[in-house]
Amino acid sequence: MSQPEDLTAVHRRIDELVQRVADLERTVGRLNEAVPAAPSRPAPKDRPEVVTIPDAPYNAALWTDSDDEGLGLRDRRAP
């Protein structure tokens, strides 16, 4: 195909696309009119309790006898 023929084909496809989008918008508009509006959902009454995390450092005793994840035991070399 030559360039003018390609441009004509592209313009034709764009026109078809615009027409189909307009048809779709009309169909959606009719469907929205036919379907009753769904009732709005009430706000949740039970909200989870907010937990405040202190900025103070953790107690070092919490980490005794723990392994460094992915590095192996503390007294051994990493793989």
Stockholm file with secondary structure:
# STOCKHOLM 1.0

chainA/1-79         MSQPEDLTAVHRRIDELVQRVADLERTVGRLNEAVPAAPSRPAPKDRPEVVTIPDAPYNAALWTDSDDEGLGLRDRRAP
#=GR chainA/1-79 SS CCHHHHHHHHHHHHHHHHHHHHHHHHHHHHHHHHSCCCCCCCCCSCCCCCCCCCSSCCCGGGGTTCCBTTTBCTTSCCC
#=GC SS_cons        CCHHHHHHHHHHHHHHHHHHHHHHHHHHHHHHHHSCCCCCCCCCSCCCCCCCCCSSCCCGGGGTTCCBTTTBCTTSCCC
//
